[in-house]
Amino acid sequence: MFTGIIEKTGHIKSIISSGTNKSFWVESPLSDELKVDQSLSHNGVCLTVEEIIGNTHRVTAIEETLLKSNLGNWKEGSIINLERCLPLNGRLDGHIVQGHVDCTAQCKQIEQKEGSWEFLFTYPSAFAALLIEKGSVSLNGISLTVFNVSSNQFKVAIIPYTYEHTNMKAIAIEETVNIEFDMIGKYVNRIQNLK
């Protein structure tokens, strides 16, 4: 389980394709602190650390993960958000994030405000029941509050700290981001649909 509070960013050093899988070597300030078999959020996707060499680590994404996330679009040099699992005695500063991406959203507008940024994203309307005004969402692993929510779009406001310490500053118009909807909202929606 994660909280959506990004610890560090890393970048993709190399990509190796093997059948329908892709393995990524990630260089980051966290890599030399990791352990093999440890779960680590990469842009909001929970991946298992398979190998560590110095300040790099290797993870693999299977076809299902590549289809539902933006990992298939990563290139050498891509900047990614990283977060280690929440320790049982830790604080939940963001919201409950599983690292199980539901789909991708596409950036349609970036507006610079005085001291902050507003991003407009579109998402598949099939997920509309999972977003509420002022609710939580995970974008590329970042716990954010949504506003101006409609059946296929929403906005998020980014403070300077988040902008500088995550890959939000690297997002461009038409770029896709990973989105994980609030777990509690998903359970409530499921219960309602079973009635």
C-alpha positions in Angstrom: 0.0 0.0 0.0 1.2 3.5 -0.8 0.0 7.0 0.1 0.6 9.0 -3.1 3.3 11.1 -1.5 6.2 10.9 -3.9 9.6 10.4 -2.3 11.9 10.9 -5.3 12.0 10.9 -9.0 14.2 8.7 -11.2 14.8 8.3 -14.8 14.7 5.3 -17.3 18.3 4.2 -18.1 17.4 1.4 -20.5 14.5 -0.7 -21.7 14.6 -4.4 -22.6 11.7 -6.1 -24.4 11.2 -9.8 -23.9 8.0 -11.3 -25.5 5.1 -9.2 -24.3 7.0 -7.9 -21.3 9.3 -4.9 -20.8 12.0 -4.6 -18.2 13.2 -1.1 -17.1 16.5 -0.1 -15.5 15.7 2.9 -13.4 18.4 5.2 -12.0 17.3 7.0 -8.8 18.5 8.2 -5.4 16.4 5.4 -3.8 17.8 2.5 -5.8 20.7 1.7 -3.6 18.4 1.6 -0.5 16.0 -0.9 -2.0 16.0 -4.7 -1.6 15.2 -7.4 -4.2 11.5 -8.5 -4.0 10.5 -5.1 -2.6 7.4 -3.4 -4.0 8.0 0.1 -5.3 5.5 2.5 -7.0 6.7 3.7 -10.4 4.4 6.5 -11.7 1.7 4.9 -9.5 2.3 1.3 -10.7 3.4 -1.2 -8.1 6.3 -3.1 -9.5 8.7 -5.7 -7.9 12.4 -4.8 -7.6 14.2 -7.7 -9.4 17.8 -6.6 -9.4 19.9 -3.7 -8.0 23.3 -2.5 -9.3 24.6 0.6 -7.6 22.2 3.5 -8.1 20.0 1.6 -10.5 17.3 -1.1 -10.2 15.4 -3.3 -12.6 11.6 -3.9 -12.7 9.4 -5.7 -15.2 6.0 -4.8 -16.5 3.8 -7.6 -18.0 1.4 -7.0 -21.0 -1.6 -6.3 -18.7 0.3 -3.5 -16.9 1.6 -2.1 -20.2 -2.0 -2.0 -21.7 -3.6 -0.2 -18.7 -0.8 2.3 -17.9 1.6 4.6 -19.6 4.6 2.4 -19.0 4.6 1.3 -22.6 5.3 5.0 -23.6 8.4 5.3 -21.4 11.6 6.0 -23.3 15.2 6.2 -22.1 15.4 9.4 -20.1 11.7 9.5 -19.1 11.3 11.0 -15.6 9.2 8.9 -13.2 7.8 9.3 -9.7 8.9 6.8 -7.0 7.4 5.9 -3.7 8.2 3.0 -1.3 5.5 1.1 0.5 3.9 2.6 3.6 5.4 1.1 6.8 2.7 -0.1 9.2 3.7 2.6 11.7 3.8 5.3 9.1 1.5 8.3 8.5 -1.1 8.3 5.7 -0.3 11.8 4.4 -2.1 11.3 1.1 -4.8 8.7 0.6 -4.8 4.9 0.2 -3.1 4.0 -3.0 -2.7 0.4 -4.1 -0.4 0.9 -7.1 -3.0 -0.8 -9.3 -3.6 1.6 -12.2 -7.2 1.6 -13.6 -6.6 3.4 -16.8 -4.8 6.4 -18.3 -5.9 10.1 -18.5 -4.8 12.6 -21.1 -3.6 16.1 -20.4 -5.6 18.7 -22.3 -4.7 22.0 -20.7 -2.0 23.4 -18.4 -2.7 26.8 -16.9 -0.1 28.6 -14.9 -1.6 30.6 -12.1 0.2 33.0 -9.8 2.2 30.5 -7.7 0.5 27.3 -8.9 -0.6 25.3 -11.9 -3.9 23.8 -13.0 -4.0 20.7 -15.2 -7.1 19.6 -17.1 -7.3 15.8 -17.9 -9.8 13.7 -19.8 -10.5 10.1 -18.9 -12.7 7.3 -20.1 -16.4 8.1 -19.1 -16.8 4.4 -18.1 -15.0 5.5 -14.8 -17.2 8.6 -14.2 -18.9 7.1 -11.1 -15.5 6.8 -9.4 -14.7 10.5 -9.3 -16.4 13.1 -7.0 -15.8 16.8 -6.6 -13.0 17.4 -4.1 -12.3 13.6 -4.0 -8.9 11.9 -4.2 -7.2 10.4 -7.2 -3.7 9.1 -7.9 -2.0 10.6 -11.0 1.3 9.0 -11.9 1.3 7.9 -8.2 0.7 11.4 -6.8 -2.2 11.8 -4.4 -4.2 14.8 -5.7 -7.6 16.4 -5.1 -9.9 16.8 -8.2 -12.2 19.6 -9.0 -14.4 20.7 -11.9 -15.3 17.0 -12.3 -17.5 15.9 -15.2 -18.3 12.6 -16.8 -15.0 12.6 -18.8 -12.7 15.3 -17.4 -11.4 16.9 -14.2 -8.8 19.4 -13.0 -6.1 19.2 -10.4 -4.2 22.1 -8.9 -0.4 21.7 -8.3 1.5 23.6 -5.7 5.1 24.6 -6.4 6.6 21.9 -4.1 4.7 19.1 -5.9 5.6 20.7 -9.3 9.3 20.7 -8.5 9.6 17.4 -6.7 7.5 15.1 -9.1 7.3 14.7 -12.8 4.3 17.0 -13.1 6.7 19.6 -14.6 7.5 17.2 -17.4 3.9 16.6 -18.5 2.9 18.1 -21.8 -0.4 18.6 -23.6 -1.7 15.3 -25.0 0.6 13.3 -22.8 -1.0 10.4 -20.9 -0.7 9.8 -17.1 -1.6 6.8 -15.0 -4.7 7.1 -13.0 -5.9 5.1 -10.0 -9.3 5.9 -8.6 -10.0 6.0 -4.9 -10.2 2.5 -3.5 -13.0 3.3 -1.1 -15.0 4.8 -4.0 -14.5 1.7 -6.0 -15.8 -0.5 -3.2 -18.9 1.7 -2.7 -19.6 1.7 -6.4 -19.3 -2.1 -6.5 -21.7 -2.6 -3.6 -24.2 -0.2 -5.2 -24.1 -2.0 -8.5 -24.7 -5.4 -6.8 -28.1 -4.3 -5.5 
